[in-house]
Amino acid sequence: MSEVPVVTPAELKAELEAGANLVLVDVRESDELEISALPNIIHIPMNDLPERMSELDKDSNIVMICRTGNRSGKTTDYLLANGFSRVRNMATGMNGYATSVDPSMKTY
């Protein structure tokens, strides 16, 4: 995997609060979303991404999300390799978001 563009949880929170037009794609499995999730996400499990990539606009400002940043990093790389230009990985994932931005969220 090459170096993918990242956004930290704090930067993402600031962008969302500033009203940035972001598309949040969570690539975790359904049971993981029951533990913690950001509002207004598009849920596309990592293994479904090749078949569901057409649901995403290649010109959108996309942030990929998973538990720790590993799966979302791989899917960020995949989208960039397939013609998407504005895709970032949320570094440290939802566990990092819970730890650094919203301690009310559960980690796992």
PyRosetta script that sets phi, psi and omega in degrees:
from pyrosetta import init, pose_from_sequence

init()
pose = pose_from_sequence("MSEVPVVTPAELKAELEAGANLVLVDVRESDELEISALPNIIHIPMNDLPERMSELDKDSNIVMICRTGNRSGKTTDYLLANGFSRVRNMATGMNGYATSVDPSMKTY")
pose.set_psi(1, 132.2)
pose.set_omega(1, 177.9)
pose.set_phi(2, -79.5)
pose.set_psi(2, 172.9)
pose.set_omega(2, 176.1)
pose.set_phi(3, -66.3)
pose.set_psi(3, 123.5)
pose.set_omega(3, 179.5)
pose.set_phi(4, -105.9)
pose.set_psi(4, 150.6)
pose.set_omega(4, 176.5)
pose.set_phi(5, -62.9)
pose.set_psi(5, 139.4)
pose.set_omega(5, -179.5)
pose.set_phi(6, -125.5)
pose.set_psi(6, 159.2)
pose.set_omega(6, 170.8)
pose.set_phi(7, -132.1)
pose.set_psi(7, 135.8)
pose.set_omega(7, 178.5)
pose.set_phi(8, -79.7)
pose.set_psi(8, 160.3)
pose.set_omega(8, 176.2)
pose.set_phi(9, -55.3)
pose.set_psi(9, -41.7)
pose.set_omega(9, -179.8)
pose.set_phi(10, -64.7)
pose.set_psi(10, -41.0)
pose.set_omega(10, 177.8)
pose.set_phi(11, -64.7)
pose.set_psi(11, -40.5)
pose.set_omega(11, 179.0)
pose.set_phi(12, -63.2)
pose.set_psi(12, -44.9)
pose.set_omega(12, 178.6)
pose.set_phi(13, -58.7)
pose.set_psi(13, -43.9)
pose.set_omega(13, -180.0)
pose.set_phi(14, -63.6)
pose.set_psi(14, -42.3)
pose.set_omega(14, 179.1)
pose.set_phi(15, -63.6)
pose.set_psi(15, -43.1)
pose.set_omega(15, 179.4)
pose.set_phi(16, -64.1)
pose.set_psi(16, -43.0)
pose.set_omega(16, 179.6)
pose.set_phi(17, -65.8)
pose.set_psi(17, -29.0)
pose.set_omega(17, 178.7)
pose.set_phi(18, -81.4)
pose.set_psi(18, -2.1)
pose.set_omega(18, 177.3)
pose.set_phi(19, 84.5)
pose.set_psi(19, 20.3)
pose.set_omega(19, 179.0)
pose.set_phi(20, -59.4)
pose.set_psi(20, 142.7)
pose.set_omega(20, 179.5)
pose.set_phi(21, -85.4)
pose.set_psi(21, 88.0)
pose.set_omega(21, -176.4)
pose.set_phi(22, -111.8)
pose.set_psi(22, 148.1)
pose.set_omega(22, 171.5)
pose.set_phi(23, -108.9)
pose.set_psi(23, 114.2)
pose.set_omega(23, -178.9)
pose.set_phi(24, -97.0)
pose.set_psi(24, 119.0)
pose.set_omega(24, -179.2)
pose.set_phi(25, -113.8)
pose.set_psi(25, 114.8)
pose.set_omega(25, 179.1)
pose.set_phi(26, -97.1)
pose.set_psi(26, 121.4)
pose.set_omega(26, -174.4)
pose.set_phi(27, -100.8)
pose.set_psi(27, 11.9)
pose.set_omega(27, 178.5)
pose.set_phi(28, -77.7)
pose.set_psi(28, 172.0)
pose.set_omega(28, 177.3)
pose.set_phi(29, -80.0)
pose.set_psi(29, 160.0)
pose.set_omega(29, -176.0)
pose.set_phi(30, -54.7)
pose.set_psi(30, -42.6)
pose.set_omega(30, -178.4)
pose.set_phi(31, -64.4)
pose.set_psi(31, -28.2)
pose.set_omega(31, 178.0)
pose.set_phi(32, -70.9)
pose.set_psi(32, -31.9)
pose.set_omega(32, 179.9)
pose.set_phi(33, -66.8)
pose.set_psi(33, -24.2)
pose.set_omega(33, 178.5)
pose.set_phi(34, -70.4)
pose.set_psi(34, -22.3)
pose.set_omega(34, -179.0)
pose.set_phi(35, -81.6)
pose.set_psi(35, -48.1)
pose.set_omega(35, 179.9)
pose.set_phi(36, -159.9)
pose.set_psi(36, 142.7)
pose.set_omega(36, 176.5)
pose.set_phi(37, -161.9)
pose.set_psi(37, 150.2)
pose.set_omega(37, 173.6)
pose.set_phi(38, -83.6)
pose.set_psi(38, 153.9)
pose.set_omega(38, 177.6)
pose.set_phi(39, -70.1)
pose.set_psi(39, 155.3)
pose.set_omega(39, 173.0)
pose.set_phi(40, 60.7)
pose.set_psi(40, 34.5)
pose.set_omega(40, 176.9)
pose.set_phi(41, -84.2)
pose.set_psi(41, 160.6)
pose.set_omega(41, 165.7)
pose.set_phi(42, -103.3)
pose.set_psi(42, 124.2)
pose.set_omega(42, -177.6)
pose.set_phi(43, -96.5)
pose.set_psi(43, 111.6)
pose.set_omega(43, 174.3)
pose.set_phi(44, -132.2)
pose.set_psi(44, 99.3)
pose.set_omega(44, 179.3)
pose.set_phi(45, -53.3)
pose.set_psi(45, 144.8)
pose.set_omega(45, -173.9)
pose.set_phi(46, -48.1)
pose.set_psi(46, -46.7)
pose.set_omega(46, -176.2)
pose.set_phi(47, -69.2)
pose.set_psi(47, -16.7)
pose.set_omega(47, 179.0)
pose.set_phi(48, -90.5)
pose.set_psi(48, -10.6)
pose.set_omega(48, -172.8)
pose.set_phi(49, -57.2)
pose.set_psi(49, -44.8)
pose.set_omega(49, -179.7)
pose.set_phi(50, -56.1)
pose.set_psi(50, -38.9)
pose.set_omega(50, -179.2)
pose.set_phi(51, -79.9)
pose.set_psi(51, -23.8)
pose.set_omega(51, -173.7)
pose.set_phi(52, -108.9)
pose.set_psi(52, 4.7)
pose.set_omega(52, -178.7)
pose.set_phi(53, -55.5)
pose.set_psi(53, -31.6)
pose.set_omega(53, -178.5)
pose.set_phi(54, -65.6)
pose.set_psi(54, -14.5)
pose.set_omega(54, 177.8)
pose.set_phi(55, -74.5)
pose.set_psi(55, -12.7)
pose.set_omega(55, -177.4)
pose.set_phi(56, -105.2)
pose.set_psi(56, 143.1)
pose.set_omega(56, 177.7)
pose.set_phi(57, -84.5)
pose.set_psi(57, 124.2)
pose.set_omega(57, -177.0)
pose.set_phi(58, -61.7)
pose.set_psi(58, -19.6)
pose.set_omega(58, -178.6)
pose.set_phi(59, -97.8)
pose.set_psi(59, -3.1)
pose.set_omega(59, -179.5)
pose.set_phi(60, -71.7)
pose.set_psi(60, 158.1)
pose.set_omega(60, 175.2)
pose.set_phi(61, -88.6)
pose.set_psi(61, 98.3)
pose.set_omega(61, -170.1)
pose.set_phi(62, -105.0)
pose.set_psi(62, 137.1)
pose.set_omega(62, 172.4)
pose.set_phi(63, -120.2)
pose.set_psi(63, 122.9)
pose.set_omega(63, 179.4)
pose.set_phi(64, -91.4)
pose.set_psi(64, 139.5)
pose.set_omega(64, -173.8)
pose.set_phi(65, -134.3)
pose.set_psi(65, 140.4)
pose.set_omega(65, 170.1)
pose.set_phi(66, -145.6)
pose.set_psi(66, -156.0)
pose.set_omega(66, -177.1)
pose.set_phi(67, -75.5)
pose.set_psi(67, -48.2)
pose.set_omega(67, -174.7)
pose.set_phi(68, -126.4)
pose.set_psi(68, -3.8)
pose.set_omega(68, 179.9)
pose.set_phi(69, 105.2)
pose.set_psi(69, -6.7)
pose.set_omega(69, -178.3)
pose.set_phi(70, -75.4)
pose.set_psi(70, -56.7)
pose.set_omega(70, 179.9)
pose.set_phi(71, -63.7)
pose.set_psi(71, -40.5)
pose.set_omega(71, 180.0)
pose.set_phi(72, -67.9)
pose.set_psi(72, -30.7)
pose.set_omega(72, 174.6)
pose.set_phi(73, -64.6)
pose.set_psi(73, -43.5)
pose.set_omega(73, 178.5)
pose.set_phi(74, -64.6)
pose.set_psi(74, -40.5)
pose.set_omega(74, -179.1)
pose.set_phi(75, -74.2)
pose.set_psi(75, -30.5)
pose.set_omega(75, 173.3)
pose.set_phi(76, -61.3)
pose.set_psi(76, -48.1)
pose.set_omega(76, 178.6)
pose.set_phi(77, -58.8)
pose.set_psi(77, -42.2)
pose.set_omega(77, -179.2)
pose.set_phi(78, -62.9)
pose.set_psi(78, -46.3)
pose.set_omega(78, -180.0)
pose.set_phi(79, -65.3)
pose.set_psi(79, -41.6)
pose.set_omega(79, 178.5)
pose.set_phi(80, -61.3)
pose.set_psi(80, -37.6)
pose.set_omega(80, 179.3)
pose.set_phi(81, -71.9)
pose.set_psi(81, -14.8)
pose.set_omega(81, -178.4)
pose.set_phi(82, -111.7)
pose.set_psi(82, 30.6)
pose.set_omega(82, 170.4)
pose.set_phi(83, 93.4)
pose.set_psi(83, 0.7)
pose.set_omega(83, 176.1)
pose.set_phi(84, -82.5)
pose.set_psi(84, 139.0)
pose.set_omega(84, -174.2)
pose.set_phi(85, -110.2)
pose.set_psi(85, -21.7)
pose.set_omega(85, -174.4)
pose.set_phi(86, -123.0)
pose.set_psi(86, 68.4)
pose.set_omega(86, -178.8)
pose.set_phi(87, -123.8)
pose.set_psi(87, 132.3)
pose.set_omega(87, 176.6)
pose.set_phi(88, -128.8)
pose.set_psi(88, 154.5)
pose.set_omega(88, 176.6)
pose.set_phi(89, -99.9)
pose.set_psi(89, 132.7)
pose.set_omega(89, 174.3)
pose.set_phi(90, -78.0)
pose.set_psi(90, 106.2)
pose.set_omega(90, -179.7)
pose.set_phi(91, -58.2)
pose.set_psi(91, 140.5)
pose.set_omega(91, 178.7)
pose.set_phi(92, 70.4)
pose.set_psi(92, -3.5)
pose.set_omega(92, 172.9)
pose.set_phi(93, 62.4)
pose.set_psi(93, -163.0)
pose.set_omega(93, -177.9)
pose.set_phi(94, -66.8)
pose.set_psi(94, -31.5)
pose.set_omega(94, 176.2)
pose.set_phi(95, -64.2)
pose.set_psi(95, -40.3)
pose.set_omega(95, 177.0)
pose.set_phi(96, -66.8)
pose.set_psi(96, -38.0)
pose.set_omega(96, 177.9)
pose.set_phi(97, -62.3)
pose.set_psi(97, -45.3)
pose.set_omega(97, -179.9)
pose.set_phi(98, -62.9)
pose.set_psi(98, -41.6)
pose.set_omega(98, -177.5)
pose.set_phi(99, -70.6)
pose.set_psi(99, -42.6)
pose.set_omega(99, -171.5)
pose.set_phi(100, -100.1)
pose.set_psi(100, -21.8)
pose.set_omega(100, -174.1)
pose.set_phi(101, -118.7)
pose.set_psi(101, -44.7)
pose.set_omega(101, -174.2)
pose.set_phi(102, -134.4)
pose.set_psi(102, 84.6)
pose.set_omega(102, -177.3)
pose.set_phi(103, -62.9)
pose.set_psi(103, -11.4)
pose.set_omega(103, 176.7)
pose.set_phi(104, -73.3)
pose.set_psi(104, -16.8)
pose.set_omega(104, 178.6)
pose.set_phi(105, -79.2)
pose.set_psi(105, 146.4)
pose.set_omega(105, 177.9)
pose.set_phi(106, -81.4)
pose.set_psi(106, 148.2)
pose.set_omega(106, 171.9)
pose.set_phi(107, -109.7)
pose.set_psi(107, 161.3)
pose.set_omega(107, 178.4)
pose.set_phi(108, -154.7)
pose.dump_pdb("model.pdb")
